[in-house]
Amino acid sequence: ATDPNSFSIMQISDTQFLALSSPQLFKETTNWIVNNAADYNLKMVIHTGDLVDNINGTSGTYSDPVQWNNANAAMSLLLNAGIPYSWDAGNHDQIPWNNASGTWLGSSYPAFNASNMRSKPYWVSDFVDSKNTAVKFTYNGYGFLIINLEYMASNTTITWMKTLLDSNKGTNIIVAAHTYL
């Protein structure tokens, strides 16, 4: 049993190769989290991007729905089990690949669709078609805010983050990003 004064936050990242060529391993990873959440008193899972690979040759101009289906299937295990999680868009998630102003298909899938997530009690905010997300939880009277920032976050996204920081003074903050700012 876990110490009643402790909790955990789990991070996963760069699952693009699992979404591309080992979708069963991606599902086994999130299934392990579901099966062990109680033992670790899990409060949040943070995915810091590159959910999918999206590489078509070297052009990076093609978003692969098969990979998105694989990522959605794996992350839906958390969603369906009621495990709180968040994400940000990595460079592989955006089309054109490695382009900070790129688009992504994530919002087309239930596990990454902010409209589905906004009803969750832990959901705080999302920005730029849910490429950036913010979630919260409280444990033993301590509030936590996790802000996930996409690859090469724009100044507008940084302003969104600053607004969240300003409106959550006194809260423990975790900024999770796909790459250093």
N, C-alpha and C positions, 0 to 999 in steps of 0.2 A: 504494500500500500504506500501511496505517496504521502509525504509529510503534509499535514493539513495546512501548513503555512506556505507551501510552495505551489507553483503552477508552472506551466510551460507554454512557450510559443514555439512553433515549429516553422522553419523556413524551407521551402523548396525553390529551386531555380533551374533555369537552363534545361528544361525537359524536352527541348526541341528534337533531340535525337531519339528520345523515347516516343514522341508523337510521330516521328518519321518512320522509325523502323522497329521499335519494340513497344507497341502500345500496351501489350499485356503487362510489361514491367512497370509502365506508368500507372496502370490500374492497380497493380500489386503494391506500389508505393503508397497511393492514396488509401487503399484498402487497409494497409498496415496502420496508417494514421487513424482510420476509423476504429480499428480493432484495439488500439492502444491508447486512445484519447482519454479514457477514464483513468487508466493507470498513471498517466503523466499529468493529470488534471489540466488538460489542454484547453487553453482559452482562445487561441487564434493560430491559423496557418497563414503564412505570408508567402505568396509566390512572387518572386522578383523578376519575372519576365523570361522571354524566349520560351513561351509555351509551345510554340511550333517552330519548324525550321523555315518553311516558305521559300526554299531555294529551288529555283527551276534553272538548272545549269548554273551559270554565274550571273544571270541578269537580275535575279531577285525581284522580278516584276509580276510574279504569279503567286497568288495566295491559294494554297492547297487545301480544299475542303476536307480531304481525307484526314490530313493531320489535325485540322480543327475538330473534326468528329472524334478523333482519338483523344485529344486533349479534353474536350467536353465530356466524353465518357468517363475519363479518369477523375476529373475534378467534380463531376456530378455525384460521385460517391461521397464526397465531403458534403455537398449541397443536400443530398437526399438523407444523409445521416444527421443533418442539423449542426454540422461542425462549422463554426465561423471561419471565414477565410477572406483574403483580399488578393489583389494582383496588380501588376502594372505591365504595360506593353514594352517588351524588349525590342532590340533592333531587328531580330528575326521575325517578330510578330507583325511588323509594319511593311507595307508595300508602297513605294519601292523599298526594298530591303535596305537597312542602314540609313534611312532617310527620316530625320526627326519630324518632318511634317507629313509623313506617310499616313496611310489609313490602315485599318485592320478589320478583320472579319469577326473578331471576338464577340461583339455585341449581337451577332446573329445566332449565338449559341447560348442556351439557358444558363450554363455555368459561369458565363462572362457577360451576361446581359444585366446592366445596372437596373433596368426597369424591374426585373425579377428580384433583384437584391434589395431595392429600396424599402421593401416591407420588413426586412430583417431588423431586429432590435439593435444589432451591432453596427448597422450601416450608417455612416455619417454623410458621405458625399462621394461624388464621382465627377470627372471632368474630361472633356475632349472624347466623347463617344466611349466613355468608360475605359480609356487607356490609363487613367490615373484613378485611384480609389482611396478612400479613407474609411477606417473602421474604428470601433472603440470597444472597450470592455472595462469592467471594474472588478477588482479582486481585493478583498480585505480592506475595503475603503479607499483603495488607491485606483485612480482612474488612469487609463492608458488610451492614447490616440496613436494609431498607426496610419501614416500617410505613405502610399505607394506612388512613386513617380516614374513615369515612362522614360525610355531612352532619350537622352538629350532634351530634357524637359524645356519647354519654351519659357520666355519671360512671363507670359500670361499664366502658364501653369504654376510657375514659382509664386506669382501673385495669389493664385488660388490657395496654394499651400500656406502662404503668410497669413491670409485671412483665417484659415483654419487654426493656425497657431495663435493668432490674436484672440480668437473667440474661445480658446481652450486653455487659457492661462491657468497654471496650477496643476495641469494634467501632465503625466509622464508621457513624453513624446518619443516615438520611434519613426524615423524617416527611412523608408526602404526604397532603394532605387536600383534600377537595372545596371546603371553605370554611375561612376562618381560624377557629381555635378561639376 
